[in-house]
Amino acid sequence: MFQEFELERWMSANEQGVRYELADSGVPAVALRELVSYGLQLEEIVDLPLHYPEVNGSGLIRERIRALYDSRTAEPVDVLVTVGAAEAAGAVVDALTRRGERVAMMRPNYQQLAGLAVNLGRHVETFSLDPSRGWALRLEELERAASGAAMICVCNPNNPTGHVLSDKEREAVVAAAQRNSAWLVSDEVYVGTEHDGVQTRTLVGMYEKTVAISSLSKAYGLSGLRLGWVAGPRYAVEACWARHEYATIATSALSMKIGEYALDPLVRNALFERNRTFIANGYRTIQEWVLSSDCEMSLSQTRATPVAFLRLPPGLSSVKVGRKLVEDASVLVAPGQYFGGYDDHIRLTAARHLDELRAALDRISSVLKQMRSHDTP
Ligand SMILES: Cc1ncc(COP(=O)(O)O)c(C=O)c1O
């Protein structure tokens, strides 16, 4: 049976009408005018013929993406430019596994890779992160899920917990893939969102059957460009390219041009810096709010991503809290239930202007207090 993408359904149903939108996992999006202030030449955009661009990505953009990985690998990586990491995820599952094969999936997680795998007839087994140990990887679960798997998928840094794999965990994931001769797919869309600016190392280069998927949506603040990529060995990338021709042919010419610019090393650093400021300030504000609240919520310290994965006061369900927040407070958050069944958590984006964030957090406090007083006999 077709598995719906619960989080995206929730967002589509609610995000347009609410006053405070804290449910998406990005930073405030960058406007074209801001890119012009970093040096983008508007004439190049205005004069661009709106034809199909190179189907697998322009030479310049592929060179700039390749440079993010090449120093880490003996063989040069190949790159395919896709319509967001979303298309990249569909292409890798379809191209690198077959119907009925096992796919081992990190949990909690953004539902995309798991849902795609299920809908393509793959058998998904999960291995989880442990909330009682700062969302560390449960190695014994990894072993079990990876046994006989054709593909192992990790999200590093992880959405929604912000966990970054330690060296020991990276090695365990690679060893599990090697033992099973499985593909290792590393969703790295949050590389560049680390609060301390220390960038997460890609898994590409640690094992020959590794592909990374990524995009300009999160760390760059350019989700509306819908530009992502697959990076890995040539034969894997070519198999994804064959799917890409059917799915979308190419991303847009406009996105390709602006993407080339955003991936210029100087512009990339400037965008990361801009976005990191939003993330770090917002995350601190949420931490202070949790500490000063009498609602019995908790938050693990995280290293990366624009989001905070908050444990709710005891007894509350994330979906009910989410609905109540929309109806009574016009605040949209993401229920933890939609990240693999974490109904005692909600996910909030921290990357907002602070006045807006504080006002939304006040409203959340009021609703949680009201819900708790109703639930307490
Ligand atoms: C972990 C993760 N991977 C992939 C995506 C898809 O991103 P894109 O906008 O590049 O399609 C998202 C979007 O939220 C995400 O959180």
The ligand as an SDF file (V2000), in Angstrom:
LIG
                    3D

 16 16  0  0  0  0  0  0  0  0999 V2000
   17.1160   15.1480    5.9070 C   0  0  0  0  0  0  0  0  0  0  0  0
   16.5170   15.7340    4.6690 C   0  0  0  0  0  0  0  0  0  0  0  0
   16.8750   15.2240    3.4730 N   0  0  0  0  0  0  0  0  0  0  0  0
   16.3520   15.6920    2.3320 C   0  0  0  0  0  0  0  0  0  0  0  0
   15.4420   16.7280    2.3400 C   0  0  0  0  0  0  0  0  0  0  0  0
   14.9000   17.2160    1.0180 C   0  0  0  0  0  0  0  0  0  0  0  0
   15.4940   18.4170    0.7160 O   0  0  0  0  0  0  0  0  0  0  0  0
   15.4000   19.1270   -0.7190 P   0  0  0  0  0  0  0  0  0  0  0  0
   14.7580   20.4520   -0.4460 O   0  0  0  0  0  0  0  0  0  0  0  0
   16.8110   19.2740   -1.1390 O   0  0  0  0  0  0  0  0  0  0  0  0
   14.6150   18.2800   -1.6250 O   0  0  0  0  0  0  0  0  0  0  0  0
   15.0400   17.2980    3.5500 C   0  0  0  0  0  0  0  0  0  0  0  0
   14.0300   18.3700    3.5900 C   0  0  0  0  0  0  0  0  0  0  0  0
   13.5410   18.7650    4.6120 O   0  0  0  0  0  0  0  0  0  0  0  0
   15.6050   16.7830    4.7510 C   0  0  0  0  0  0  0  0  0  0  0  0
   15.2700   17.2810    5.9370 O   0  0  0  0  0  0  0  0  0  0  0  0
  1  2  1  0
  2  3  1  0
  2 15  2  0
  3  4  2  0
  4  5  1  0
  5  6  1  0
  5 12  2  0
  6  7  1  0
  7  8  1  0
  8  9  2  0
  8 10  1  0
  8 11  1  0
 12 13  1  0
 12 15  1  0
 13 14  2  0
 15 16  1  0
M  END
$$$$
